[in-house]
């Protein structure tokens, strides 16, 4: 996300992809923290946390692919 200018990108597709990328990264961080249980709390459902981590990673990859596709098309025009 830091590769793109700090000001608002002109393309709605770029803005949407950047939002997906950053929100998925925050979700991934949150899900990974859930895998490390605090002492007094019960152990997390590792299967559920694993599925959430996989989904976040997928969303990050999807957003990155969208950004590469969009910028490649824009640079070729």
Order of alpha helices (4+ residues) and beta strands (2+ residues): alpha-alpha
